[in-house]
Amino acid sequence: MIPARMAIYVAAERLDLRRSFDGLSGVVREVLREDPLSGALFMFFNKAADRVKILWWDRTGYCLLYKRLERGTFRVPQGLEPGATRIPIEASEMARILEGIQLPPAKQRTRALEPGSIK
């Protein structure tokens, strides 16, 4: 659904998602230093990383997608450069993020050895 060449940016800092169209477009301009009318997608995660809002301009007005996970958290990309305000990602990565939950790494169980058993 999203063109592969579309610019997609994730805000590096978590945000209070009570903001709507105007508040988020202000963050795009002031914090991310991007043009909210560019047609790019801008992703914002809340502190708990269980909610995401995506803002974009579609030539006639702002669009807003809001998703809340019932369990778990989104896998939020991390900035590679210190002080980065935005993280560019590909459409395929955005789709994987929106699909859901990143499971924690499996824990290995250690078995107690019987006295005198071979290690």
N, C-alpha and C positions, 0 to 999 in steps of 0.2 A: 504494500500500500504506500509506503514511503519511498520516493525515488532514491536510488543508491547514491546519487551525487549530492543530495540535499545536505546542507551544513546542519549539524546537530551539536549543540553545546550543553554540557552539564555544568551547573554552577558548582564551584569547588566548595563553597560554604553551604552548610545546611540552613534552611530558611523557615520562618514562621509561615505556614501555608494558608493562613487566613487571608492573605492578600489575593486580590483578584486581578482582572485584566490590567488596570492602570497601575496598581502597585507592582505587579510583576514586570510590566514593561519599563517601569522606572528602574527596577533592579537591573534589567538588561542594559539600559543606557548608562546608569551611574556606576554600577559595580562591575558588570561584565565588559563594559566599554564596546558594546555592539549596538547595531541598529535594530530595534525590535520590528521594524517594518521591512526587513530584508528578506523575509520568507524563510529564514532559518528556524529550526526548532530549538527551544530553550527548555531544559529540564531542571526542575528544582525538587530537592528532597527535603523532608522534614528531619528534625534531629534524631528521631527514632528510626529513620529510614524504612518506615512501613507505609509511607504515602509519597506520591510523586505527582507533581503538576507539570504539564508540558504546555508551553505557550508558543503560538505561531500566528503570523499574519498571512491570510489567504487571498489577498488583493481586495477584499471587500470588508474585512473586519478581523478582529482577533478571534482565535479559537483557543479553547482551553480543554485539555484532557486531564482528568483527575482520577487517580487510581489509589485504592487503599487495600492493602493485603490484610486478610483476616488472621493469618498466622505467618510468622517469620518476618524477614526483612529483605529489601531489595539489595542487590549487589551493586553498590555505588562505586563508580570508577574513582580512582584517586589521582590527584594531580601529580605529574612527573616533575614539574619544576616548583621549587619553593616560591611562594607568593603568587602562584597562578590563580586567577579568578575564575577561569573556565577550562573545561576539559573537552576537546573535540573528540567525538566518537563517530563511528560508522552506523548506518541504518541497521545493519545486522546485529551490532552490539546492543543498540537500543531495543530491538525486538527481543533479544535474549534477556535483557534486564526486565522488561515489562512482563515477560512470561512467568516470572515468579520468584520462587524462593531458592536461595543458595543454601544448600544443606551444609552444616558444619562438617569438617573433616571427620572421618570415622575414627573412633578411639580404638586403639589396640588393647586388647585385654592381655594382661600378663598372668600366666598360670603359675601358681605356687608350686615349687618343686618338692617332691617328697624327699625326706632325708635319705641320703645315699643314692639318689637317682642321678643319672648322667645328665650333664648340662648340655 
